[in-house]
Amino acid sequence: MPAIVGPCKINSIGGGVVNFGDAFYLSPKDTSKTNAGCGAFNTGDFIMTNSGVSATNTFDSDLNDQQLTGNA
């Protein structure tokens, strides 16, 4: 069944999927890797992180964690 899409204005897109009209199958493909130290992703009010000396190991021996090629 066709969809009727009215006027639309998109100022910016910072990643994700934008779909107009009918869609049978949407599957966004994206991979990323994040290295962060102790207490890096804490959120909320009144956070207290006592980590002393902290180090993050960013060595990756296998190089490929999740491949997108051939994954359509």
C-alpha positions as CSV (number, residue, x, y, z in Angstrom):
1,M,0.0,0.0,0.0
2,P,1.5,3.4,-1.0
3,A,2.1,6.0,1.7
4,I,1.4,9.7,1.4
5,V,4.2,11.8,2.9
6,G,3.6,15.5,3.5
7,P,6.1,18.3,3.7
8,C,9.2,17.5,5.7
9,K,12.3,19.4,6.8
10,I,15.4,17.7,8.1
11,N,18.0,20.0,9.6
12,S,20.7,17.4,10.4
13,I,21.1,13.6,10.9
14,G,23.8,12.4,13.3
15,G,23.5,8.7,12.4
16,G,20.5,6.4,12.3
17,V,17.8,5.6,9.8
18,V,15.4,8.0,8.1
19,N,12.5,6.3,6.3
20,F,9.7,7.9,4.3
21,G,6.8,5.8,3.1
22,D,6.4,2.1,3.3
23,A,9.2,-0.2,4.4
24,F,9.3,-3.9,4.4
25,Y,12.7,-4.4,6.0
26,L,15.0,-1.8,7.6
27,S,18.3,-3.0,8.9
28,P,20.9,-0.3,9.7
29,K,24.5,-1.5,9.5
30,D,27.1,0.1,11.7
31,T,29.9,-1.0,13.9
32,S,32.0,0.9,16.3
33,K,34.5,0.3,19.1
34,T,34.9,2.5,22.2
35,N,37.7,2.5,24.7
36,A,37.1,4.3,28.0
37,G,38.7,4.3,31.4
38,C,37.3,3.8,34.8
39,G,34.2,5.8,35.5
40,A,34.0,7.2,31.9
41,F,30.4,6.5,31.2
42,N,28.9,7.4,34.6
43,T,25.7,9.5,34.3
44,G,23.5,11.0,36.9
45,D,23.7,13.5,39.7
46,F,26.3,13.5,42.5
47,I,28.7,10.9,41.1
48,M,31.8,10.0,43.0
49,T,34.4,7.8,41.3
50,N,37.5,6.9,43.3
51,S,39.7,5.0,40.8
52,G,43.2,5.9,42.0
53,V,45.5,4.9,39.1
54,S,43.5,3.8,36.0
55,A,44.7,2.6,32.6
56,T,42.8,1.3,29.6
57,N,44.2,-1.4,27.4
58,T,43.4,-0.5,23.8
59,F,45.4,-3.4,22.2
60,D,43.3,-5.5,19.9
61,S,45.0,-8.7,18.7
62,D,42.3,-9.9,16.3
63,L,41.8,-6.6,14.4
64,N,38.3,-7.5,13.1
65,D,35.5,-7.7,15.7
66,Q,32.4,-7.4,13.6
67,Q,32.6,-7.2,9.8
68,L,30.0,-5.5,7.6
69,T,31.2,-6.8,4.2
70,G,28.7,-9.3,2.8
71,N,26.2,-8.4,5.6
72,A,23.5,-6.7,3.5
